[in-house]
Every structure is written in structure tokens, then in C-alpha cells.
Amino acid sequence: MSDSSGGRQWTFLTNHARVLVVIARDPGVRLRDVAAACEVTERTVQAIVADLEEAGYLTHAREGRRNRYHLASGMRFRHPLEGDYEITGLLDLLLAAPGDGGSVSRAAVKGGVGAA
């Protein structure tokens, strides 16, 4: 992947992190909308959601014709360098409005994102 200047383009977040952030923002989101937001294919998002569910980061429940996703509380990063940190810290950063410094996802994740 390269940018317009001919150099390699890279980002700090993985597609798994992006998918998790989009779902945390809207637990009732359709996977095709997640794919559009993350600029990947719907099949890629399906595989990522399956990975996240298999690892215990995410669950879903059927509501009518749609799925509603729930983030598991207390989940930590998978790599040993970050393993002491919960993913809610990253979600807090990325879900908060720029400059507000508020903790958005801790409240949402407490009972699972989208939990009543």
C-alpha cells in the first residue's frame, strides 16, 4: 500500500481494532456498514468478528433480523507488551469526543456494549 508521494502508507490500528471500535460505537451496526467504515470487504469483517467472538472479546444476540453485539468486560490486549492493559482504555480514547477526555466505553462495557 502506498500513498500519493510514493512512500508506504501504514496505520497504528489493525483492522481488528477498527472493527471493534465501529461495533462499540453502534452495537446494532450491520457488518456491511462496518466494512464500509473500515474500508475492507464484508467477508473480511465477518472473519474478524468470528476471531473476536472466538477469543471472547465479543458476543452477539439476534434481535429480529439483525445482530446486536456486546463487548466482554475485562478483556486485555493479546500481545505480551500490552497484556497488562484492558482494551477499554483504547476504546475510551477512540470513542470519546476529541478533546473531552471523558470515559465513554467503561460505562458501556460494564454490562457489555449495548446492554440495557
MDTraj code that builds the backbone (N, CA, C; nanometers):
import mdtraj as md
import numpy as np

residues = "MET SER ASP SER SER GLY GLY ARG GLN TRP THR PHE LEU THR ASN HIS ALA ARG VAL LEU VAL VAL ILE ALA ARG ASP PRO GLY VAL ARG LEU ARG ASP VAL ALA ALA ALA CYS GLU VAL THR GLU ARG THR VAL GLN ALA ILE VAL ALA ASP LEU GLU GLU ALA GLY TYR LEU THR HIS ALA ARG GLU GLY ARG ARG ASN ARG TYR HIS LEU ALA SER GLY MET ARG PHE ARG HIS PRO LEU GLU GLY ASP TYR GLU ILE THR GLY LEU LEU ASP LEU LEU LEU ALA ALA PRO GLY ASP GLY GLY SER VAL SER ARG ALA ALA VAL LYS GLY GLY VAL GLY ALA ALA".split()
xyz = np.array([
    [0.0854, -0.1164, 0.0000],
    [0.0000, 0.0000, 0.0000],
    [0.0900, 0.1227, 0.0000],
    [0.0682, 0.2183, -0.0881],
    [0.1485, 0.3391, -0.0890],
    [0.0611, 0.4626, -0.0975],
    [0.1171, 0.5731, -0.0486],
    [0.0429, 0.6982, -0.0551],
    [0.0787, 0.7723, -0.1834],
    [0.0236, 0.8914, -0.2018],
    [0.0435, 0.9660, -0.3260],
    [0.1880, 1.0110, -0.3458],
    [0.2670, 1.0170, -0.2390],
    [0.4064, 1.0581, -0.2523],
    [0.4965, 0.9412, -0.2895],
    [0.4399, 0.8214, -0.3058],
    [0.5181, 0.7053, -0.3452],
    [0.5715, 0.6256, -0.2285],
    [0.5559, 0.6780, -0.1064],
    [0.6019, 0.6060, 0.0118],
    [0.4989, 0.5049, 0.0582],
    [0.5416, 0.4157, 0.1474],
    [0.4475, 0.3178, 0.2029],
    [0.3541, 0.3852, 0.3004],
    [0.2278, 0.3462, 0.2954],
    [0.1287, 0.4004, 0.3876],
    [0.1019, 0.2957, 0.4946],
    [0.0977, 0.3366, 0.6204],
    [0.0679, 0.2445, 0.7284],
    [-0.0141, 0.3183, 0.8334],
    [-0.0775, 0.2414, 0.9209],
    [-0.1581, 0.3000, 1.0280],
    [-0.1233, 0.2306, 1.1591],
    [-0.1620, 0.2920, 1.2692],
    [-0.1319, 0.2362, 1.4008],
    [-0.2278, 0.1258, 1.4419],
    [-0.3508, 0.1298, 1.3944],
    [-0.4503, 0.0320, 1.4369],
    [-0.4658, -0.0800, 1.3347],
    [-0.4931, -0.1986, 1.3840],
    [-0.5214, -0.3124, 1.2963],
    [-0.6681, -0.3086, 1.2550],
    [-0.7031, -0.3886, 1.1572],
    [-0.8434, -0.3989, 1.1176],
    [-0.9280, -0.4557, 1.2312],
    [-0.8698, -0.5445, 1.3125],
    [-0.9442, -0.5987, 1.4268],
    [-0.9821, -0.4854, 1.5232],
    [-0.8891, -0.3960, 1.5498],
    [-0.9174, -0.2831, 1.6392],
    [-1.0232, -0.1921, 1.5786],
    [-1.0121, -0.1650, 1.4499],
    [-1.1101, -0.0783, 1.3843],
    [-1.2505, -0.1381, 1.3895],
    [-1.2618, -0.2664, 1.3614],
    [-1.3921, -0.3329, 1.3660],
    [-1.4498, -0.3229, 1.5074],
    [-1.3673, -0.3471, 1.6075],
    [-1.4126, -0.3396, 1.7458],
    [-1.4609, -0.1980, 1.7801],
    [-1.3906, -0.0975, 1.7345],
    [-1.4296, 0.0414, 1.7612],
    [-1.5635, 0.0738, 1.6946],
    [-1.5808, 0.0344, 1.5701],
    [-1.7061, 0.0631, 1.4994],
    [-1.8227, -0.0065, 1.5689],
    [-1.8032, -0.1303, 1.6106],
    [-1.9092, -0.2029, 1.6807],
    [-1.9365, -0.1402, 1.8173],
    [-1.8326, -0.0953, 1.8864],
    [-1.8517, -0.0303, 2.0165],
    [-1.9314, 0.0986, 2.0014],
    [-1.9118, 0.1694, 1.8907],
    [-1.9876, 0.2935, 1.8661],
    [-2.1349, 0.2657, 1.8407],
    [-2.1633, 0.1535, 1.7733],
    [-2.3022, 0.1199, 1.7391],
    [-2.3184, -0.0314, 1.7451],
    [-2.3600, -0.0846, 1.8592],
    [-2.3707, -0.2303, 1.8759],
    [-2.4702, -0.2977, 1.7822],
    [-2.5573, -0.2209, 1.7180],
    [-2.6537, -0.2778, 1.6259],
    [-2.6144, -0.2592, 1.4800],
    [-2.4912, -0.2201, 1.4564],
    [-2.4439, -0.1902, 1.3218],
    [-2.4446, -0.3152, 1.2333],
    [-2.4741, -0.2964, 1.1042],
    [-2.4672, -0.4075, 1.0091],
    [-2.3218, -0.4267, 0.9674],
    [-2.2840, -0.5518, 0.9424],
    [-2.1462, -0.5798, 0.9064],
    [-2.1064, -0.5114, 0.7761],
    [-2.2007, -0.4915, 0.6855],
    [-2.1665, -0.4210, 0.5609],
    [-2.1295, -0.2765, 0.5905],
    [-2.1928, -0.2172, 0.6933],
    [-2.1585, -0.0803, 0.7314],
    [-2.0237, -0.0755, 0.8037],
    [-1.9939, -0.1797, 0.8802],
    [-1.8615, -0.1905, 0.9431],
    [-1.7551, -0.1982, 0.8338],
    [-1.7799, -0.2796, 0.7339],
    [-1.6857, -0.2960, 0.6232],
    [-1.6612, -0.1621, 0.5529],
    [-1.7682, -0.0885, 0.5278],
    [-1.7538, 0.0412, 0.4608],
    [-1.6727, 0.1380, 0.5469],
    [-1.7010, 0.1416, 0.6763],
    [-1.6297, 0.2321, 0.7665],
    [-1.4809, 0.1969, 0.7761],
    [-1.4517, 0.0677, 0.7757],
    [-1.3128, 0.0214, 0.7906],
    [-1.2393, 0.0107, 0.6571],
    [-1.3132, 0.0306, 0.5482],
    [-1.2571, 0.0213, 0.4130],
    [-1.1959, -0.1160, 0.3845],
    [-1.2720, -0.2198, 0.4230],
    [-1.2359, -0.3589, 0.3942],
    [-1.3612, -0.4279, 0.3410],
    [-1.3458, -0.5519, 0.2982],
    [-1.4614, -0.6240, 0.2462],
    [-1.5491, -0.6759, 0.3594],
    [-1.6738, -0.7037, 0.3247],
    [-1.7660, -0.7602, 0.4229],
    [-1.7168, -0.8973, 0.4703],
    [-1.6571, -0.9734, 0.3809],
    [-1.6036, -1.1044, 0.4171],
    [-1.4901, -1.0902, 0.5194],
    [-1.4077, -0.9889, 0.5025],
    [-1.3005, -0.9628, 0.5993],
    [-1.3593, -0.9311, 0.7356],
    [-1.4639, -0.8481, 0.7386],
    [-1.5284, -0.8129, 0.8656],
    [-1.5903, -0.9366, 0.9296],
    [-1.6535, -1.0219, 0.8504],
    [-1.7111, -1.1458, 0.9050],
    [-1.6032, -1.2308, 0.9715],
    [-1.4873, -1.2420, 0.9077],
    [-1.3773, -1.3203, 0.9645],
    [-1.3241, -1.2559, 1.0918],
    [-1.3141, -1.1237, 1.0925],
    [-1.2656, -1.0528, 1.2109],
    [-1.3631, -1.0687, 1.3269],
    [-1.4923, -1.0532, 1.3005],
    [-1.5937, -1.0708, 1.4055],
    [-1.5869, -1.2134, 1.4598],
    [-1.5692, -1.3115, 1.3725],
    [-1.5549, -1.4514, 1.4178],
    [-1.4319, -1.4659, 1.5069],
    [-1.3213, -1.4034, 1.4696],
    [-1.1997, -1.4060, 1.5522],
    [-1.2266, -1.3451, 1.6898],
    [-1.2919, -1.2284, 1.6912],
    [-1.3182, -1.1582, 1.8170],
    [-1.4134, -1.2374, 1.9064],
    [-1.5121, -1.3031, 1.8448],
    [-1.6041, -1.3863, 1.9228],
    [-1.5329, -1.5099, 1.9767],
    [-1.4534, -1.5728, 1.8937],
    [-1.3815, -1.6935, 1.9370],
    [-1.2856, -1.6634, 2.0524],
    [-1.2254, -1.5438, 2.0500],
    [-1.1310, -1.5052, 2.1550],
    [-1.2018, -1.4504, 2.2790],
    [-1.3342, -1.4327, 2.2726],
    [-1.4095, -1.3876, 2.3892],
    [-1.4247, -1.2381, 2.4036],
    [-1.3808, -1.1603, 2.3052],
    [-1.3921, -1.0148, 2.3124],
    [-1.5324, -0.9645, 2.2803],
    [-1.6070, -1.0450, 2.2080],
    [-1.7333, -1.0006, 2.1532],
    [-1.8316, -1.1159, 2.1524],
    [-1.9588, -1.0862, 2.1761],
    [-2.0673, -1.1829, 2.1573],
    [-2.1774, -1.1113, 2.0811],
    [-2.2718, -1.1888, 2.0310],
    [-2.3850, -1.1256, 1.9650],
    [-2.5126, -1.1998, 2.0000],
    [-2.6210, -1.1269, 1.9883],
    [-2.7536, -1.1843, 2.0095],
    [-2.8409, -1.1367, 1.8947],
    [-2.9272, -1.2231, 1.8518],
    [-3.0179, -1.1910, 1.7416],
    [-3.1315, -1.1051, 1.7947],
    [-3.1589, -0.9931, 1.7295],
    [-3.2727, -0.9075, 1.7620],
    [-3.3493, -0.8851, 1.6322],
    [-3.4555, -0.9601, 1.6154],
    [-3.5300, -0.9518, 1.4896],
    [-3.4460, -1.0055, 1.3761],
    [-3.4250, -0.9225, 1.2758],
    [-3.3459, -0.9643, 1.1601],
    [-3.2002, -0.9211, 1.1707],
    [-3.1624, -0.8621, 1.2829],
    [-3.0271, -0.8093, 1.2982],
    [-2.9576, -0.8689, 1.4191],
    [-2.8279, -0.8522, 1.4214],
    [-2.7480, -0.8899, 1.5374],
    [-2.7195, -0.7661, 1.6209],
    [-2.7114, -0.7846, 1.7499],
    [-2.6678, -0.6795, 1.8420],
    [-2.5446, -0.7350, 1.9116],
    [-2.4382, -0.6588, 1.9086],
    [-2.3094, -0.7041, 1.9607],
    [-2.2864, -0.6520, 2.1017],
    [-2.2132, -0.7301, 2.1788],
    [-2.1800, -0.6952, 2.3166],
    [-2.0313, -0.7184, 2.3376],
    [-1.9626, -0.6169, 2.3914],
    [-1.8217, -0.6307, 2.4258],
    [-1.8115, -0.6958, 2.5629],
    [-1.7192, -0.7881, 2.5755],
    [-1.6947, -0.8514, 2.7047],
    [-1.6126, -0.7560, 2.7911],
    [-1.6463, -0.7461, 2.9169],
    [-1.5700, -0.6582, 3.0057],
    [-1.4444, -0.7291, 3.0548],
    [-1.3436, -0.6508, 3.0868],
    [-1.2200, -0.7030, 3.1450],
    [-1.1226, -0.7669, 3.0473],
    [-1.1515, -0.7621, 2.9181],
    [-1.0622, -0.8248, 2.8204],
    [-0.9359, -0.7412, 2.8029],
    [-0.8252, -0.8123, 2.7903],
    [-0.6947, -0.7465, 2.7776],
    [-0.6393, -0.7642, 2.6376],
    [-0.5419, -0.6788, 2.6052],
    [-0.4728, -0.6925, 2.4775],
    [-0.4042, -0.8281, 2.4715],
    [-0.3865, -0.8802, 2.3517],
    [-0.3336, -1.0148, 2.3332],
    [-0.1816, -1.0225, 2.3330],
    [-0.1137, -0.9180, 2.2929],
    [0.0320, -0.9211, 2.2840],
    [0.0935, -0.9008, 2.4222],
    [0.2008, -0.9726, 2.4540],
    [0.2622, -0.9604, 2.5871],
    [0.3025, -0.8176, 2.6255],
    [0.3414, -0.7349, 2.5291],
    [0.3795, -0.5970, 2.5616],
    [0.2632, -0.5157, 2.6165],
    [0.1410, -0.5457, 2.5708],
    [0.0239, -0.4703, 2.6150],
    [-0.0678, -0.5535, 2.7035],
    [-0.0307, -0.6760, 2.7321],
    [-0.1183, -0.7703, 2.8007],
    [-0.1670, -0.7278, 2.9380],
    [-0.1001, -0.6300, 2.9985],
    [-0.1430, -0.5824, 3.1304],
    [-0.2560, -0.4806, 3.1212],
    [-0.2914, -0.4401, 2.9989],
    [-0.3910, -0.3352, 2.9797],
    [-0.5210, -0.3911, 2.9221],
    [-0.6328, -0.3391, 2.9730],
    [-0.7644, -0.3758, 2.9189],
    [-0.7902, -0.2971, 2.7909],
    [-0.8630, -0.3574, 2.6991],
    [-0.8936, -0.2895, 2.5727],
    [-0.9858, -0.1704, 2.5935],
    [-1.0528, -0.1634, 2.7081],
    [-1.1418, -0.0497, 2.7329],
    [-1.0646, 0.0820, 2.7334],
    [-0.9361, 0.0793, 2.7680],
    [-0.8556, 0.2015, 2.7637],
    [-0.8458, 0.2560, 2.6224],
    [-0.8230, 0.1672, 2.5267],
    [-0.8169, 0.2081, 2.3866],
    [-0.9536, 0.2561, 2.3396],
    [-1.0572, 0.1833, 2.3768],
    [-1.1919, 0.2224, 2.3368],
    [-1.2295, 0.3571, 2.3981],
    [-1.1917, 0.3809, 2.5242],
    [-1.2181, 0.5111, 2.5869],
    [-1.1579, 0.6227, 2.5025],
    [-1.0355, 0.6027, 2.4601],
    [-0.9658, 0.7032, 2.3809],
    [-1.0352, 0.7267, 2.2468],
    [-1.0704, 0.6197, 2.1792],
    [-1.1240, 0.6309, 2.0442],
    [-1.2734, 0.6605, 2.0379],
    [-1.3457, 0.6353, 2.1461],
    [-1.4896, 0.6630, 2.1471],
    [-1.5238, 0.7996, 2.2036],
    [-1.4332, 0.8578, 2.2806],
    [-1.4583, 0.9895, 2.3389],
    [-1.4526, 1.0950, 2.2292],
    [-1.5334, 1.1975, 2.2458],
    [-1.5275, 1.3086, 2.1518],
    [-1.3902, 1.3733, 2.1648],
    [-1.3284, 1.4141, 2.0543],
    [-1.1960, 1.4755, 2.0616],
    [-1.1952, 1.5917, 2.1595],
    [-1.1001, 1.5874, 2.2525],
    [-1.0851, 1.6959, 2.3484],
    [-1.1703, 1.6857, 2.4734],
    [-1.2644, 1.5901, 2.4808],
    [-1.3487, 1.5859, 2.6014],
    [-1.2852, 1.5045, 2.7130],
    [-1.1946, 1.4128, 2.6797],
    [-1.1238, 1.3362, 2.7812],
    [-1.2126, 1.2467, 2.8646],
    [-1.3382, 1.2338, 2.8274],
    [-1.4326, 1.1546, 2.9058],
    [-1.4163, 1.0064, 2.8846],
    [-1.4710, 0.9297, 2.9767],
    [-1.4670, 0.7850, 2.9682],
    [-1.6001, 0.7358, 2.9152],
    [-1.6037, 0.7022, 2.7878],
    [-1.7274, 0.6603, 2.7246],
    [-1.7480, 0.5116, 2.7384],
    [-1.6457, 0.4322, 2.7023],
    [-1.6680, 0.2890, 2.6898],
    [-1.6733, 0.2151, 2.8236],
    [-1.6107, 0.2658, 2.9281],
    [-1.6159, 0.1946, 3.0563],
    [-1.7602, 0.1752, 3.1003],
    [-1.8397, 0.2782, 3.0881],
    [-1.9796, 0.2661, 3.1260],
    [-2.0517, 0.1713, 3.0312],
    [-2.0196, 0.1814, 2.9047],
    [-2.0865, 0.0970, 2.8059],
    [-2.0453, -0.0492, 2.8200],
    [-1.9184, -0.0726, 2.8517],
    [-1.8679, -0.2092, 2.8583],
    [-1.9030, -0.2752, 2.9907],
    [-1.9289, -0.1970, 3.0933],
    [-1.9589, -0.2524, 3.2253],
    [-2.0568, -0.3690, 3.2159],
    [-2.1655, -0.3502, 3.1450],
    [-2.2633, -0.4569, 3.1263],
    [-2.2575, -0.5111, 2.9845],
    [-2.1558, -0.4731, 2.9103],
    [-2.1466, -0.5101, 2.7700],
    [-2.2016, -0.3976, 2.6862],
    [-2.1325, -0.3602, 2.5809],
    [-2.1800, -0.2529, 2.4937],
    [-2.3185, -0.2901, 2.4441],
    [-2.4069, -0.1976, 2.4547],
    [-2.5425, -0.2204, 2.4084],
    [-2.6314, -0.2850, 2.5128],
    [-2.5772, -0.3147, 2.6279],
    [-2.6580, -0.3766, 2.7331],
    [-2.7504, -0.2738, 2.7940],
    [-2.8687, -0.3168, 2.8287],
    [-2.9650, -0.2238, 2.8880],
    [-2.9451, -0.2141, 3.0360],
])
top = md.Topology()
chain = top.add_chain()
for i, resn in enumerate(residues, 1):
    res = top.add_residue(resn, chain, resSeq=i)
    for name in ("N", "CA", "C"):
        top.add_atom(name, md.element.get_by_symbol(name[0]), res)
traj = md.Trajectory(xyz[None], top)
